[in-house]
């Protein structure tokens, strides 16, 4: 696909892609329309909505992207686990086919488990004496159909995500010893890569520096891993150097993005990290 000419010409030097963005279809605070408008205003030409464990964002985002002259690449971020090393792992999938049968089959259980667990957390928080309005929960879950911890927090406090008040409350509720502490079981990271490949997509290891996923890379290669996420707000200069070296050694392409969640995370700006564009030739 020739992205440079998709909207009437222009050379590749003018292309800007944020390949890691979250909307209200998972745990982001902004709708796809808001995000496409923000991207256009910021000079971003390409977006991939990588909402957690769902491929359902792409279809409703198409019209918003078209009206804002944004090239949209189908994306997903699969919540997975490295059971050999007992670490969380996230797998990004791009350009999978529209049916996405294997991906949806794998991620459907994760969404069910997440929603059930979050509902349990909500009940424990209410039992502890904290009031959480149901209409706020319904409004926040309207697009995703799944309850996330970020939504519970948004229904409890108006304090900004990065504020001490927010972070203290979050730790008190959801971290070790909290009334709503705990997590769900995730699919195996290798199964996530295989699902993306089975659906004709490109599989990318998300932010390996954030979860220290480096040791897993050789194993994922045998399942068809295509790329590594290089540009990410959590990555240090050492991470960047290490990822570049691994990508060159294993002939993987590199991607990047802001991992933008709006008011429910950091950074505070869409496009805070942009993707290297060499990989677009594969799309």
C-alpha positions in Angstrom: 0.0 0.0 0.0 1.5 3.4 -1.0 0.8 5.6 2.0 2.7 8.5 0.6 0.1 8.9 -2.2 -3.0 7.8 -0.3 -4.3 11.3 0.2 -3.2 13.0 -3.0 0.6 12.9 -2.9 3.3 14.0 -0.6 6.7 12.4 0.1 7.5 10.1 3.0 9.3 12.9 4.9 5.9 14.4 5.7 4.4 11.2 7.1 3.9 10.9 10.8 2.5 7.8 12.5 1.5 7.0 16.0 1.2 3.2 16.0 0.1 2.8 19.6 -3.1 4.6 20.6 -5.9 3.6 23.0 -9.5 4.8 22.7 -12.7 4.4 24.7 -13.1 1.1 23.0 -10.7 -0.1 25.7 -9.1 1.9 28.5 -8.6 5.2 26.9 -10.5 8.4 27.8 -10.9 9.8 24.2 -13.2 8.5 21.5 -11.9 7.6 18.0 -13.4 10.8 16.7 -11.6 12.9 19.2 -8.4 11.1 18.6 -8.6 11.5 14.8 -9.3 15.2 15.2 -6.3 15.5 17.6 -4.1 13.6 15.2 -5.0 15.8 12.3 -4.5 19.0 14.3 -1.0 17.7 15.3 0.1 16.9 11.8 -0.1 13.1 12.3 -1.0 11.3 9.1 -1.2 7.7 10.2 -2.8 6.0 13.3 -3.2 2.6 14.6 -5.8 2.1 17.4 -4.2 -0.7 19.5 -7.0 -1.1 22.0 -6.5 -3.9 24.5 -7.7 -7.4 23.4 -10.2 -6.1 20.9 -10.3 -5.7 17.1 -13.6 -3.9 17.3 -12.2 -0.3 17.2 -11.2 -0.3 13.5 -14.6 -0.3 11.9 -16.1 2.6 13.9 -12.9 4.6 13.4 -12.9 4.4 9.6 -15.3 7.3 9.1 -13.5 9.5 11.7 -10.2 8.8 10.0 -11.5 9.5 6.5 -13.0 12.8 7.5 -9.7 13.9 9.2 -7.6 12.5 6.3 -5.9 10.0 8.6 -4.6 6.7 7.2 -5.8 4.0 9.6 -3.9 0.7 10.1 -5.8 -2.1 11.9 -4.2 -2.8 15.3 -4.6 -4.5 18.7 -2.6 -4.8 21.9 -2.9 -8.3 23.3 -2.5 -8.7 27.0 -0.4 -11.8 27.4 2.1 -13.5 29.8 5.5 -15.1 29.7 4.8 -18.1 32.0 8.4 -19.3 31.8 9.7 -16.1 33.4 6.5 -15.0 35.2 6.2 -11.6 33.5 3.5 -9.7 31.7 4.0 -9.4 28.0 2.1 -7.3 25.5 1.9 -8.2 21.8 0.9 -5.7 19.2 -0.9 -6.9 16.1 -1.2 -4.9 12.8 -2.8 -5.3 9.4 -4.6 -8.6 10.3 -7.5 -9.6 8.2 -11.0 -8.2 8.9 -12.4 -11.4 10.3 -9.6 -11.7 12.9 -11.0 -15.1 13.9 -8.0 -16.4 15.8 -7.3 -13.1 17.5 -10.9 -12.7 18.6 -11.1 -16.3 19.8 -8.0 -15.8 21.9 -8.8 -12.4 23.3 -12.5 -13.0 23.9 -11.8 -14.9 27.1 -9.5 -12.2 28.3 -12.2 -9.6 27.9 -14.7 -11.8 29.7 -12.3 -12.4 32.6 -11.3 -8.7 32.8 -14.9 -7.5 33.0 -15.8 -10.1 35.6 -12.8 -9.3 37.7 -13.3 -5.6 37.5 -16.9 -6.0 38.5 -15.7 -8.0 41.5 -13.3 -5.1 42.3 -16.1 -2.6 42.0 -18.2 -4.6 44.5 -15.3 -4.8 47.0 -14.7 -1.0 46.7 -18.3 -0.3 47.3 -18.4 -2.7 50.3 -15.4 -0.7 51.7 -17.7 2.4 51.9 -16.6 4.2 48.8 -19.5 5.5 46.7 -19.3 4.7 43.0 -22.3 5.9 40.9 -23.6 3.3 38.5 -24.5 5.9 35.8 -20.9 6.9 35.7 -19.8 3.3 35.2 -22.4 2.8 32.4 -21.2 6.0 30.7 -17.6 5.0 30.8 -18.1 1.5 29.6 -20.5 2.4 26.7 -18.0 2.0 23.9 -15.9 -0.9 25.3 -18.6 -3.0 27.0 -15.8 -3.9 29.5 -15.0 -2.4 32.9 -11.4 -1.3 33.5 -9.8 -0.1 36.7 -9.3 3.3 35.0 -13.0 3.6 34.7 -13.6 2.8 38.3 -11.0 5.4 39.3 -12.7 8.0 37.0 -16.0 7.4 38.7 -14.5 7.9 42.1 -12.1 10.9 41.7 -11.6 13.8 39.5 -8.0 14.1 40.4 -5.6 13.9 37.4 -3.9 10.6 36.7 -0.4 11.9 37.5 -1.4 13.6 40.7 -0.3 12.3 44.1 -4.0 12.1 45.2 -4.8 9.8 42.3 -1.7 7.6 42.6 -2.2 7.2 46.3 -5.8 6.2 46.0 -5.0 3.8 43.2 -2.3 2.0 45.2 -4.5 1.9 48.2 -7.3 0.2 46.3 -5.6 -2.0 43.7 -2.1 -2.8 44.8 -1.0 -5.4 47.4 -3.2 -5.4 50.4 -5.8 -3.2 48.8 -9.5 -4.2 48.9 -9.5 -4.7 45.1 -6.0 -6.1 44.6 -5.5 -9.0 42.2 -5.3 -9.7 38.5 -6.6 -12.1 35.9 -4.9 -14.9 34.0 -3.6 -14.0 30.5 -3.0 -16.0 27.3 0.5 -17.2 26.6 2.6 -14.6 24.7 3.6 -17.2 22.1 0.0 -18.0 21.4 -0.7 -14.3 20.9 2.0 -14.1 18.2 0.7 -17.2 16.5 -2.9 -15.8 16.5 -1.8 -12.6 14.9 0.1 -14.5 12.2 -2.8 -16.9 11.6 -5.0 -13.9 10.9 -2.5 -12.6 8.3 -1.1 -9.9 10.6 2.2 -8.5 11.7 3.2 -9.4 15.2 5.3 -6.9 17.2 6.6 -7.2 20.8 5.3 -4.1 22.7 7.6 -2.0 24.9 10.1 -4.7 25.7 12.0 -2.3 28.0 8.9 -1.6 30.1 8.2 -5.3 30.9 11.8 -6.6 30.5 10.7 -8.9 27.7 14.1 -9.2 26.0 14.8 -12.8 27.0 11.5 -13.9 25.3 12.4 -12.5 21.9 14.3 -15.6 20.6 11.3 -17.8 21.5 8.8 -15.5 19.8 10.9 -15.6 16.6 10.0 -19.2 16.0 6.3 -18.2 16.2 6.7 -15.6 13.5 7.5 -12.4 15.4 7.9 -9.5 12.8 9.0 -6.5 14.8 9.9 -4.7 18.1 8.4 -1.6 19.5 11.3 0.9 19.6 9.8 4.3 20.4 7.8 4.2 23.6 7.6 6.7 26.5 8.9 4.1 29.0 12.1 3.3 27.0 15.4 4.7 28.1 18.4 5.4 25.8 19.8 2.0 26.9 16.5 0.4 25.8 16.6 2.1 22.4 20.2 0.9 21.8 19.3 -2.6 22.8 16.2 -2.8 20.7 18.0 -1.5 17.6 20.7 -4.1 18.0 18.2 -6.9 18.5 16.1 -5.8 15.5 19.2 -5.7 13.3 20.5 -9.0 14.5 17.2 -10.8 14.0 16.1 -8.8 10.9 13.0 -7.4 12.6 11.4 -4.0 11.8 10.8 -1.4 14.5 7.7 0.5 15.3 6.7 3.1 18.0 4.0 5.2 19.4 2.8 7.2 22.3 0.8 4.5 24.1 -1.7 7.3 24.6 -4.6 6.8 27.0 -5.8 10.4 27.3 -6.7 11.3 30.9 -6.2 7.7 32.0 -2.5 7.5 31.6 0.7 9.2 30.5 2.1 10.8 28.3 -0.3 13.7 28.1 0.1 14.2 24.3 -0.9 12.1 21.3 2.2 11.6 19.2 4.5 12.0 22.1 6.5 9.2 20.5 6.1 8.5 16.7 6.8 5.4 14.8 9.8 5.0 12.5 8.4 4.8 9.0 10.5 2.2 7.4 8.0 -0.5 8.4 5.2 1.1 6.4 6.4 -0.7 3.3 5.3 -3.9 4.8 1.7 -2.7 5.3 
